[in-house]
C-alpha cells in the first residue's frame, strides 16, 4: 500500500497552517502594551519586530506592511499571553529572548547575578522591560500546534535572534557572542 499522492498545487495542512500564521505575523506590528491588551490565552507563535536603529548589524526579514521594521525573533507559546507577560516581559531566567537582549545591550551596563542560573538583577529586569516596551513591537498568530509552525517559519525566515532551528549558515555570530557574554557575566563579578 502506498501513501496517497498530493495533487499538484495542493498544500499540506502543516504548510497551510504555517502560511496562515505567516500572514498574521507579517501584519502591522503593534506596541507591546497594545499587544498585551489583545493577546489571547491560546497557543500560537509570535514575532518581535524593531526599527533599523535597534541592532543595525543584525539583518532580519522586513515587515510586509512596514518595510522599515524587521523581525528580530520568532517564538512559540502554549499560552501566548502568559509567555509574553510572565516570561518575555518579566524574567530573564525563563526567556532566551531577554538573555540575548541583555547580552547585546552589555554596553548599557546590565547587571546579572547567579541563582540557579544567570539572571538580571531586579532593577535591570525592570530596565530591560522598559527598553523592550520602548523599542520593540509584536505580532502573533494563534495555532493549536505552534511547535511545527515555529520550526517551519524559523527555518524559512532566519530571524537574527533565533539560534535554535535556524540553518547554521544563518546563525548570527554577534548573537552567539551575546548569549555567551550574558552567560559568563555573573561569574566575572
N, C-alpha and C positions, 0 to 999 in steps of 0.2 A: 504494500500500500504506500502510496506517495502522498506527500503533503499537497494540499490544493495550491495551485499556482495563483499568484497575484496578477490580476489583469493589468495590462499596460495602462499607466495613468492612475491606477488605484493606489491609495496611500494607506500604509498600515495604521492601525488605531494608535499605536505608540507615537508614531511620527505625526499623526494628525493632532494628538494632544500637545506635543512639543510645539508644533506650528501655532496652535491656538494660544498657548502660553506666550510664545514669542510675540504675537500681535499685541498682547496686553503689556508685556514687559517693555516693548519698544514704543508704547504710547507716551503721552506727555508726562514726564516725572513730576511729582508733587513734593512740596516741602514735608519734612519729617513730621511736623505737628499735624498737618492735614492728613498725611498717611495714617498716623496713629489713630485719628478720629474715624477713619474709614475702614481700617483693616478688620477682616473677619477673624473668627476663631478656627476656621477650617485650615486644612493643609494646603501647601502650594509652594511656589517659587517666588523669589523677589530679586530685584536688582537695585544696586546703589549706583547713582549717577553723580557726576561732578563736571564743572566747567573746566576749561583748558588751563586755568591758572592753578588748579589743585593737582599736584603731582604731574607737571607738564612732561616729565621724562617717561611717563607711563602711558603709552597709547592704549586706547580701548575703542571698542566699536562705537560709532556715533549713534545718537538717537535719531530715529527716523523723522520725528516731528520737530525736534530741536537739535539740529546738527552740531551746534556748539557744545552740546553735552555729550559725554562719553561714559559708557558703562565701565565701572571700576570692579564690581564684584557681583557675582550671582550666587544665590544660595537657595536652600530648601528648608522647609519647616513643616513639622506635623501640626503646629498651631502658629499661623502667621503672626497674629497679634502678640502672642507670648514670646515668640522668637525675637521679634523686633524690640518689644518693650523690655523684657526681662534680660535678654542677652546682649543684643547689639547696642542698646542704649543705656546699659547699666553696668555690666560686669565683664571685665577683660578676661577673667578666669574661664568663662564659658563662651567666649566669642573670638574665633580666629580673626575675624574682621577687625575687632578692636585691638587685638595684639599686633596685627600687621600695621594698622594705622599708627599706633603708638611708636612702633619701630621706625616707620617712615618719618614720623614727626620728632625723632630723637633730638634734633636741634632745638626744639621747643622746650626741652628740659623736663619731659615726662619722667616721673619717678616711679620705681617699682619696689616691691617687697616680695618676700617669699612666704607663702602659706604652704599649701600642698603643691603649689605651682607658682610661677611668677605672675603677679597681678599688679595693677597700678595701685598706688596709694589712693585712699578715698578722695582726696582733693583733686587728684588728677583724673580719676574716673569721671568726676563731675565736669572737669575741664574738657575732657575728650568728648563727652556727650554734648556739651555746648558747641564744640568745634564741629561735630557731626551735624548738629541741627543748623548751624550757620553755613556749612559748605557742601552738604550732600543732599540729594533728592532721592526719591524712592518710587519704584513701580512694583507691582506684584500681580500674580495670577493664581487663583485657586485651582488646585488639582488634587484628585484623590490619591495619586501615586507620584508625588513630587520627585522622588529619587531618580526615576528613569528620565523624567523631563529635564531635571537639572543636569544629569550626566550628558544627555544629548546636546543641550544648549551650551554647556561649558566647553565641550569638545568642539562645537561649531563656532562659538563666538570668541573664545580665548580672553575672558575678562582679565585684566592685568593683575588684580589682587588674588585671583584664584590660582592655586598651585596644584592642588589635587584634581585629577581628572582632565587636566589640560595637556594637550600634546606637548611632550618635553621640549620641542623646539620653540614653543611659545611661552615657556615659563620665563618670567622676568627676573633676571639676576638681582636687580635692586630690591625686589620683593623678598626673595630668598634671604638676602643680606639683612633686610629689615627684620624679618622674623628671627634670624639668628641674634641680631643686636638686642632685640627685646628679650629673648630667652636668656641671654647672658647678662642682662643688665642688673639683675638682683644679686648675682654672685660677685659683681665688681664693687658693690657698695659696702 
